Amino acid sequence: MVLVGSVCECRYEEKLENFCKLMDFVIDSAPPELRQEAHFSMVDRMKHRVEKSAFWGHLLRHVMQQGQKNMVEFFDLLLSPASKILNTWFESEVLKATLATDAVIGAMAGVHTPGSGYVLLHHVMGETGGQRGVWAYVQGGMGSVSSAISKAALEAGVQIVTNAEVSQVMVNETSGMVEGVALVDGTEVHSPVVLSNATPYKTFVDLVPSSVLPEDFLCAIKAADYSSATTKINVAVDRLPQFQCCNTNLEGGPEHMGTIHIGSESMEEIDVAYREAADGISSKRPVIEMTIPSVLDKTISPPGQHVINLFVQYTPYKLSEGSWQDSNVRKAFAERCFSLIDEYAPGFSSSVVGYDMLTPPDLEREFGLTGGNIFHGAMGLDSLFLMRPAKGWSDYRTPVKGLYLCGSGAHPGGGVMGAPGRNAAAVVLEDHVKTK
């Protein structure tokens, strides 16, 4: 039975990897928007159409390489609930529940939600060290990624200003062109090009004057789904959790080095947790993904102590009873999570030295993530590719000339991959060359 399961899992991973090869081209390309710019000459318009047609030609070649059978399976994956996909491939309830978390993580969606199968694929698209679907720890924590990017930028002559909150994107209302940004302290930074890494809602509702935006565009941005059910709990502990299913290992073993799934032993349990959140109740048995980066990275915790990250679902943005601002409500939920971990690693609660909890409203307030959504907006099929962030504006350009969207709210969506920023930068350079 174990052999059959492992063979099926290998075939399943091979199938997803094959689909990822098809998606690589789409992810690394700006969506082929066809826009009738008033200033385009007839030659420019023809050239524009040819360029966009080239995208579809390349995509068609990739599709033909897949063959009809694989493409039918690909569309089945895109459109189906994760539960249908996983029930087709596997028998083990625990295995299906473990894989299903990839379909719902960061989303206010359940395993039976149509289209959740795509998110299974989205979470294995990346590569680490040339290996597809592999996740890795960053030495020093995720802030080290930002530090590396800023170091490269500084070496290239970029000036970086921090602790400088933007209050408004300045737009010339006569020409409709961006003129820079105004800071909260009154400082104005002038530039003919502005790239926003904020959410579409934050960018166009809070920062850009509504008078310069088309009504249908602004309506689409406001109507987008920014719901979230994710809470992040960072925990400091004085010892490693010892799991009942493993031998005692005080220094850390393989069981401490990967992603540890807690609580959900069937897809139905995940669905129950989701339906509770849909009713405004934080899940009674939360879906928890635990990682312990300090087992591999000794730079982030004192000797003998550890840092544990808990990615928890489901926690609705607005509770039907109580509020996330209530310290008792927050404490009760954190303790509920710790008690659930106790079921698998007895004594975990007593090892907790301290913790920091970020609920959806906290993520919105502290990081500007509208609704607390870590992807800057839902990753449903109605919010991807040519429809992200809104129909007609998927190629990083916006109705404001010179203003571009470069964050997860743009194609291809969320995840630590940098694709929206890379693609947006290429579009900015392309436009810069055209204006010379």
SULFENQUI-V396999 format. One record per pair of residues at least 12 apart in sequence whose ideal C-beta (glycine too) atoms are under 6 Angstrom apart, sorted by sequence separation. I is the first residue (numbers start at 1). J is the second residue. D is the distance in whole Angstrom. If there is no record, write none. Layout:
I;J;D / I;J;D
//
This chain:
169;181;6 / 170;182;6 / 240;252;6 / 243;255;6 / 294;306;4 / 360;372;3 / 86;99;6 / 103;116;4 / 294;307;5 / 407;420;6 / 86;100;6 / 168;182;5 / 273;287;5 / 292;306;6 / 396;410;6 / 406;420;6 / 166;181;5 / 167;182;5 / 406;421;5 / 103;119;5 / 178;194;5 / 240;256;6 / 292;308;5 / 103;120;5 / 167;184;5 / 204;221;5 / 270;287;6 / 394;411;5 / 34;52;6 / 82;100;5 / 102;120;5 / 291;309;5 / 406;424;4 / 164;183;5 / 165;184;4 / 32;52;4 / 290;310;6 / 389;409;5 / 404;424;5 / 82;103;3 / 102;123;4 / 200;221;5 / 263;285;5 / 288;310;6 / 289;311;4 / 32;55;4 / 264;287;5 / 334;357;6 / 388;411;5 / 288;312;5 / 404;428;6 / 263;288;5 / 312;337;6 / 262;288;4 / 286;312;5 / 287;313;5 / 385;411;6 / 330;357;6 / 83;111;4 / 262;290;6 / 396;424;4 / 82;111;5 / 83;112;5 / 259;289;6 / 260;290;4 / 81;112;5 / 283;314;5 / 376;407;6 / 396;427;5 / 81;113;6 / 85;117;5 / 259;291;6 / 376;408;4 / 377;409;5 / 81;114;6 / 282;315;5 / 375;408;5 / 376;409;4 / 82;116;4 / 379;413;5 / 81;116;5 / 82;117;5 / 324;359;4 / 176;212;6 / 256;292;5 / 280;316;5 / 25;62;6 / 80;117;4 / 277;314;3 / 324;361;5 / 82;120;6 / 169;207;5 / 171;209;6 / 257;295;6 / 375;413;6 / 168;207;6 / 169;208;5 / 173;212;6 / 256;295;5 / 277;316;5 / 280;319;6 / 375;414;3 / 22;62;5 / 77;117;5 / 78;118;5 / 274;314;6 / 280;320;3 / 171;212;5 / 273;314;5 / 252;295;4 / 317;360;4 / 22;66;6 / 315;359;6 / 229;277;5 / 282;333;5 / 286;337;6 / 317;371;6 / 19;74;5 / 317;372;6 / 240;306;6 / 238;305;5 / 237;306;5 / 237;308;6 / 235;308;4 / 234;309;6 / 12;89;5 / 233;310;4 / 263;340;5 / 262;341;6 / 8;89;6 / 231;312;5 / 262;344;6 / 230;313;6 / 229;313;5 / 231;315;4 / 229;314;4 / 229;315;6 / 229;316;6 / 243;344;6 / 19;121;6 / 23;125;6 / 243;345;5 / 242;345;6 / 241;345;4 / 16;121;6 / 20;125;5 / 241;348;5 / 16;124;5 / 239;351;5 / 238;351;6 / 237;351;4 / 17;132;5 / 237;352;6 / 238;353;5 / 235;352;6 / 236;353;4 / 236;354;5 / 108;227;4 / 108;228;6 / 235;355;4 / 108;229;5 / 233;355;6 / 234;356;5 / 106;230;5 / 233;357;5 / 232;358;4 / 231;359;5 / 228;360;5 / 228;371;5 / 226;370;4 / 227;371;5 / 228;372;4 / 226;371;3 / 228;373;4 / 226;373;5 / 226;377;6 / 224;377;5 / 225;378;4 / 111;267;5 / 137;293;5 / 139;297;5 / 111;270;5 / 112;271;6 / 137;296;6 / 140;299;6 / 141;300;6 / 111;271;6 / 137;297;6 / 110;271;5 / 98;261;5 / 110;274;4 / 202;368;5 / 97;264;5 / 100;267;5 / 97;265;6 / 202;370;6 / 97;266;5 / 201;370;4 / 221;390;6 / 97;267;5 / 100;270;6 / 198;368;6 / 220;390;4 / 94;265;5 / 96;267;5 / 199;370;4 / 93;266;4 / 217;390;6 / 199;376;4 / 217;399;6 / 83;267;5 / 214;399;5 / 213;399;5 / 200;389;4 / 193;402;5 / 194;403;5 / 195;404;5 / 196;405;6 / 197;406;6 / 200;409;4 / 192;402;5 / 197;407;4 / 199;409;5 / 195;406;5 / 178;400;5 / 177;401;4 / 178;402;4 / 176;401;6 / 177;402;5 / 178;403;4 / 171;400;6 / 119;379;6 / 115;380;5 / 115;381;5 / 106;374;5 / 106;375;6 / 126;417;5 / 31;385;6 / 31;386;5 / 33;394;6 / 33;395;4 / 31;394;4 / 31;395;5 / 30;395;5 / 31;411;5 / 27;412;5 / 27;419;5 / 30;423;5 / 30;427;5
//
